[in-house]
Amino acid sequence: MDGGASDRLGVPKLPAIPREALEAIRTSLPGKLLGRMSALLAQLDIHIDPPWLRTTLLIGGPALVVAVRLVNEWRAARARRAAQVLAIRTDAVPHGQG
């Protein structure tokens, strides 16, 4: 595709993404999942009877991946804060008798 149709319709071109940013996205698990899901959906010409179901799958799948990622990051931050609080408390560590 040469982008001729988008030029005729007046659709603006997207800005170029830096190579480092693409590599960072591709190496993360959510980036891999989203990339593979989009490649799979692009290769398969699936005709799903209710039209709302196809839209739900196309939007809901990536949204679910992002939501799971956000929950995991929230849990990791919460565990990190709890570990920091525990590390600061001196009474949480037993002292020797000697």
Backbone as CSV, one residue per row, in Angstrom:
resi,resn,N_x,N_y,N_z,CA_x,CA_y,CA_z,C_x,C_y,C_z
1,MET,0.841,-1.176,0.000,0.000,0.000,0.000,0.885,1.237,0.000
2,ASP,0.574,2.160,-0.856,1.389,3.358,-0.942,0.790,4.520,-0.168
3,GLY,-0.358,4.343,0.435,-0.981,5.414,1.194,-1.738,6.387,0.319
4,GLY,-1.958,6.042,-0.937,-2.648,6.945,-1.848,-4.074,7.230,-1.425
5,ALA,-4.777,6.222,-0.925,-6.170,6.414,-0.505,-6.247,7.355,0.694
6,SER,-5.304,7.203,1.627,-5.335,8.085,2.795,-4.974,9.516,2.405
7,ASP,-4.137,9.670,1.385,-3.805,11.016,0.915,-5.017,11.671,0.265
8,ARG,-5.779,10.896,-0.502,-6.957,11.448,-1.180,-8.052,11.816,-0.187
9,LEU,-8.172,11.060,0.909,-9.217,11.325,1.890,-8.827,12.424,2.870
10,GLY,-7.595,12.819,2.841,-7.154,13.860,3.754,-6.873,13.353,5.159
11,VAL,-6.641,12.044,5.306,-6.327,11.468,6.606,-4.858,11.752,6.893
12,PRO,-4.551,12.338,8.043,-3.147,12.656,8.338,-2.341,11.385,8.582
13,LYS,-1.060,11.432,8.253,-0.177,10.304,8.506,0.242,10.325,9.967
14,LEU,0.445,9.143,10.518,0.886,9.028,11.904,2.361,9.383,11.991
15,PRO,2.790,9.954,13.110,4.212,10.269,13.263,5.027,8.981,13.376
16,ALA,6.277,9.056,12.983,7.160,7.895,13.056,7.485,7.588,14.514
17,ILE,7.523,6.303,14.832,7.848,5.860,16.186,9.337,5.531,16.221
18,PRO,10.065,6.031,17.218,11.492,5.729,17.308,11.745,4.229,17.425
19,ARG,12.835,3.776,16.851,13.178,2.354,16.837,13.320,1.790,18.256
20,GLU,13.898,2.581,19.169,14.082,2.117,20.546,12.739,1.857,21.229
21,ALA,11.757,2.709,20.950,10.433,2.547,21.544,9.764,1.276,21.012
22,LEU,9.924,1.016,19.725,9.349,-0.198,19.149,9.968,-1.447,19.762
23,GLU,11.278,-1.441,19.943,11.944,-2.600,20.537,11.505,-2.796,21.987
24,ALA,11.311,-1.721,22.723,10.859,-1.830,24.111,9.458,-2.417,24.187
25,ILE,8.601,-2.008,23.268,7.238,-2.536,23.245,7.235,-4.001,22.839
26,ARG,8.044,-4.335,21.847,8.063,-5.714,21.348,8.664,-6.696,22.331
27,THR,9.521,-6.233,23.239,10.134,-7.151,24.189,9.285,-7.353,25.440
28,SER,8.304,-6.504,25.686,7.451,-6.694,26.861,6.359,-7.708,26.541
29,LEU,5.890,-8.396,27.568,4.868,-9.417,27.367,3.567,-8.854,26.794
30,PRO,3.037,-7.742,27.323,1.818,-7.208,26.711,2.034,-6.780,25.262
31,GLY,3.211,-6.256,24.959,3.505,-5.884,23.574,3.523,-7.094,22.659
32,LYS,4.094,-8.191,23.149,4.113,-9.422,22.363,2.695,-9.942,22.153
33,LEU,1.899,-9.921,23.229,0.521,-10.415,23.108,-0.295,-9.576,22.134
34,LEU,-0.182,-8.250,22.254,-0.943,-7.377,21.362,-0.476,-7.534,19.914
35,GLY,0.831,-7.654,19.714,1.360,-7.817,18.368,0.907,-9.123,17.737
36,ARG,0.966,-10.184,18.496,0.545,-11.484,17.961,-0.957,-11.540,17.728
37,MET,-1.718,-10.899,18.625,-3.164,-10.874,18.449,-3.544,-10.090,17.197
38,SER,-2.897,-8.965,16.991,-3.216,-8.169,15.798,-2.792,-8.898,14.531
39,ALA,-1.652,-9.603,14.570,-1.219,-10.364,13.394,-2.188,-11.504,13.107
40,LEU,-2.650,-12.165,14.148,-3.604,-13.261,13.965,-4.921,-12.759,13.396
41,LEU,-5.427,-11.666,13.942,-6.683,-11.122,13.447,-6.550,-10.587,12.023
42,ALA,-5.367,-10.109,11.666,-5.157,-9.617,10.304,-5.107,-10.776,9.310
43,GLN,-4.571,-11.914,9.733,-4.454,-13.061,8.841,-5.775,-13.809,8.670
44,LEU,-6.554,-13.827,9.718,-7.817,-14.555,9.665,-8.931,-13.624,9.218
45,ASP,-9.636,-14.058,8.233,-10.806,-13.279,7.809,-12.018,-13.953,8.425
46,ILE,-12.251,-13.621,9.674,-13.304,-14.276,10.446,-14.614,-13.541,10.226
47,HIS,-15.624,-14.296,9.862,-16.961,-13.726,9.724,-17.779,-14.192,10.918
48,ILE,-17.937,-13.307,11.864,-18.689,-13.625,13.070,-20.100,-13.088,12.875
49,ASP,-21.072,-13.951,13.162,-22.465,-13.600,12.900,-22.923,-12.296,13.545
50,PRO,-22.952,-12.192,14.854,-23.372,-10.880,15.382,-22.231,-9.874,15.207
51,PRO,-22.483,-8.756,14.564,-21.411,-7.784,14.341,-20.833,-7.209,15.630
52,TRP,-21.632,-7.162,16.692,-21.135,-6.620,17.950,-20.068,-7.509,18.558
53,LEU,-20.107,-8.821,18.249,-19.129,-9.742,18.818,-17.741,-9.507,18.226
54,ARG,-17.675,-9.239,16.932,-16.380,-8.956,16.299,-15.769,-7.687,16.885
55,THR,-16.600,-6.658,17.056,-16.111,-5.417,17.655,-15.669,-5.655,19.087
56,THR,-16.405,-6.460,19.816,-16.037,-6.774,21.196,-14.693,-7.490,21.255
57,LEU,-14.472,-8.421,20.343,-13.200,-9.135,20.320,-12.048,-8.221,19.917
58,LEU,-12.275,-7.358,18.944,-11.209,-6.479,18.466,-10.825,-5.425,19.500
59,ILE,-11.792,-4.959,20.264,-11.509,-3.932,21.266,-11.284,-4.564,22.640
60,GLY,-12.080,-5.579,22.957,-12.013,-6.185,24.279,-10.748,-6.976,24.534
61,GLY,-10.217,-7.636,23.528,-8.978,-8.408,23.698,-7.813,-7.531,24.122
62,PRO,-7.487,-6.517,23.335,-6.399,-5.623,23.753,-6.707,-4.886,25.059
63,ALA,-7.957,-4.517,25.272,-8.314,-3.834,26.516,-8.094,-4.757,27.713
64,LEU,-8.380,-6.038,27.552,-8.156,-7.001,28.621,-6.665,-7.140,28.926
65,VAL,-5.831,-7.179,27.887,-4.382,-7.271,28.093,-3.874,-6.054,28.858
66,VAL,-4.335,-4.876,28.477,-3.908,-3.652,29.156,-4.402,-3.644,30.603
67,ALA,-5.623,-4.086,30.837,-6.172,-4.112,32.196,-5.382,-5.069,33.085
68,VAL,-5.035,-6.225,32.557,-4.244,-7.189,33.337,-2.884,-6.604,33.656
69,ARG,-2.297,-5.917,32.698,-0.995,-5.286,32.926,-1.086,-4.223,34.032
70,LEU,-2.135,-3.414,33.992,-2.308,-2.387,35.019,-2.487,-3.006,36.408
71,VAL,-3.254,-4.073,36.502,-3.456,-4.746,37.788,-2.134,-5.314,38.294
72,ASN,-1.352,-5.929,37.398,-0.062,-6.478,37.817,0.889,-5.388,38.295
73,GLU,0.906,-4.257,37.599,1.764,-3.155,38.026,1.303,-2.586,39.367
74,TRP,-0.006,-2.499,39.571,-0.539,-2.006,40.837,-0.149,-2.935,41.978
75,ARG,-0.274,-4.248,41.760,0.085,-5.210,42.798,1.579,-5.167,43.111
76,ALA,2.408,-4.994,42.081,3.854,-4.922,42.299,4.217,-3.662,43.089
77,ALA,3.579,-2.545,42.774,3.845,-1.305,43.509,3.400,-1.437,44.957
78,ARG,2.281,-2.081,45.173,1.771,-2.282,46.530,2.710,-3.179,47.338
79,ALA,3.208,-4.242,46.705,4.147,-5.135,47.389,5.468,-4.418,47.666
80,ARG,5.909,-3.580,46.738,7.152,-2.819,46.936,7.009,-1.858,48.118
81,ARG,5.866,-1.164,48.196,5.639,-0.250,49.319,5.602,-1.002,50.643
82,ALA,4.961,-2.165,50.663,4.889,-2.965,51.889,6.282,-3.436,52.302
83,ALA,7.108,-3.825,51.335,8.473,-4.258,51.648,9.310,-3.101,52.171
84,GLN,9.110,-1.906,51.635,9.847,-0.736,52.112,9.445,-0.394,53.545
85,VAL,8.154,-0.465,53.835,7.691,-0.184,55.199,8.263,-1.215,56.157
86,LEU,8.279,-2.470,55.759,8.816,-3.529,56.602,10.319,-3.354,56.806
87,ALA,11.020,-2.887,55.787,12.469,-2.697,55.898,12.806,-1.546,56.835
88,ILE,11.938,-0.582,56.948,12.196,0.572,57.809,11.911,0.243,59.270
89,ARG,10.957,-0.621,59.525,10.593,-0.963,60.913,11.699,-1.780,61.562
90,THR,12.223,-1.292,62.669,13.296,-2.018,63.360,12.760,-3.135,64.239
91,ASP,11.519,-3.030,64.696,10.954,-4.057,65.539,10.516,-5.299,64.769
92,ALA,10.563,-5.242,63.448,10.169,-6.397,62.638,11.293,-7.418,62.503
93,VAL,12.525,-7.010,62.856,13.672,-7.896,62.732,14.049,-8.388,64.133
94,PRO,14.159,-9.708,64.329,14.534,-10.210,65.660,16.003,-9.883,65.978
95,HIS,16.261,-9.570,67.227,17.627,-9.276,67.676,18.171,-10.471,68.428
96,GLY,19.459,-10.667,68.303,20.115,-11.789,69.002,20.253,-11.538,70.488
97,GLN,20.564,-12.582,71.229,20.689,-12.490,72.681,22.131,-12.250,73.111
98,GLY,22.993,-11.964,72.247,24.363,-11.940,72.657,25.018,-10.682,72.724
